[in-house]
Amino acid sequence: MGGVKLDELALYDLTRDRLRQLLSNQFPGDFDLENAITAYAYWVCTAMRNHGKDWDTAVQEYIDLALRDAVIESQAEQAELELLRHELHQFSGPLLDVGAGWGRFSSLYQEYGLQAIYTEPSELGCRLLRRNTLCNSVRCLGQSLSFLDRVFTGVVIGWVLHHDAPDVPAAAILGEVARVMASSGRLLSIEPLSDDFDTQKWCSLVESAGFEVEKLVEFFDLPESKKKSEKYACLVAVRRSSGYPLEAGTTTQSARGRSRIHE
Ligand SMILES: C[S@@+](CC[C@H](N)C(=O)[O-])C[C@H]1O[C@@H](n2cnc3c(N)ncnc32)[C@H](O)[C@@H]1O
């Protein structure tokens, strides 16, 4: 791509077109290419923004990854959605999706008639959410949720916590999730397991934030040669009634003091 700096949403659309062109006819007939390029184009843009990659390099890297992993990742996603379907039966709105990306789970929430609010820190994710008519979206970090205490009866957080880095601090994010959740509210967390983020670390983070882990289900095993992290898992937890930072009637770090990310 030439030297012109494109708006990120325009870049995302251009990336989708390029991926579609390069990946067409590379997969079995029943493979959902549009679904795959939705994710891969997002990751290309994220890699450019967060790691300063140039477009051609990032596109080529994700083409290589897609050719290697996209079919198996799509099987993993089917298993993930099946499991979420099963768990969402027990949810009632309002539900918060933390680090929602472009709103990958939105059709599931709609299927179950769940009112969902999406939070996402990246401008691109928020613009995609709005373009996908998911207008209940707020641009904020998971560690600084702009909501009052105890307003949600359910929270979903997918593929965020395992990063556990200074800009994605898992304990602080879970602390905020616990703050905005009503007592007995249900948490659904989906993550890939690895040596750095194993079940023990995950459960301990969740329990320390004030939840009781109800179950942890490994729903997909990647074949050994594919990647370092080989299992994908879903954790379900319930908000304990004790362990709120302050008693009812007081606001911890109130939503007023928490700012949205300004675009
Ligand atoms: C791998 S994507 C997962 C998106 C979506 N949850 C899904 O499962 O498709 C991780 C998302 O976390 C967001 N993210 C990054 N830092 C975050 C933070 N500190 N708090 C909340 N979300 C964050 C990223 O912008 C990205 O959209």
The ligand as a MOL file (V3000), in Angstrom:
LIG
                    3D

  0  0  0     0  0            999 V3000
M  V30 BEGIN CTAB
M  V30 COUNTS 27 29 0 0 0
M  V30 BEGIN ATOM
M  V30 1 C -9.0540 -11.0570 20.9310 0
M  V30 2 S -10.1360 -9.6720 20.9760 0 CHG=1
M  V30 3 C -11.6350 -10.4500 21.5100 0
M  V30 4 C -12.8690 -9.7000 21.0780 0
M  V30 5 C -14.1880 -10.3530 21.5070 0
M  V30 6 N -14.3050 -10.4260 22.9470 0
M  V30 7 C -14.3010 -11.7320 20.9010 0
M  V30 8 O -14.2290 -12.7300 21.6360 0
M  V30 9 O -14.4380 -11.8090 19.6700 0 CHG=-1
M  V30 10 C -9.6050 -8.8260 22.4400 0
M  V30 11 C -10.3130 -7.4720 22.6100 0
M  V30 12 O -9.9380 -6.9260 23.8750 0
M  V30 13 C -9.8230 -5.5310 23.6980 0
M  V30 14 N -8.9930 -5.0000 24.8020 0
M  V30 15 C -7.6740 -4.6710 24.7920 0
M  V30 16 N -7.3120 -4.1590 25.9810 0
M  V30 17 C -8.4020 -4.1800 26.7740 0
M  V30 18 C -8.6600 -3.7500 28.1020 0
M  V30 19 N -7.6980 -3.2270 28.8750 0
M  V30 20 N -9.9170 -3.8800 28.5710 0
M  V30 21 C -10.8960 -4.4260 27.7990 0
M  V30 22 N -10.7070 -4.8440 26.5400 0
M  V30 23 C -9.4790 -4.7210 26.0240 0
M  V30 24 C -9.1850 -5.3890 22.3480 0
M  V30 25 O -9.3530 -4.0790 21.8270 0
M  V30 26 C -9.9110 -6.4650 21.5520 0
M  V30 27 O -11.0560 -5.9610 20.9070 0
M  V30 END ATOM
M  V30 BEGIN BOND
M  V30 1 1 1 2
M  V30 2 1 2 3
M  V30 3 1 2 10
M  V30 4 1 3 4
M  V30 5 1 4 5
M  V30 6 1 5 6
M  V30 7 1 5 7
M  V30 8 2 7 8
M  V30 9 1 7 9
M  V30 10 1 10 11
M  V30 11 1 11 12
M  V30 12 1 11 26
M  V30 13 1 12 13
M  V30 14 1 13 14
M  V30 15 1 13 24
M  V30 16 1 14 15
M  V30 17 1 14 23
M  V30 18 2 15 16
M  V30 19 1 16 17
M  V30 20 1 17 18
M  V30 21 2 17 23
M  V30 22 1 18 19
M  V30 23 2 18 20
M  V30 24 1 20 21
M  V30 25 2 21 22
M  V30 26 1 22 23
M  V30 27 1 24 25
M  V30 28 1 24 26
M  V30 29 1 26 27
M  V30 END BOND
M  V30 END CTAB
M  END
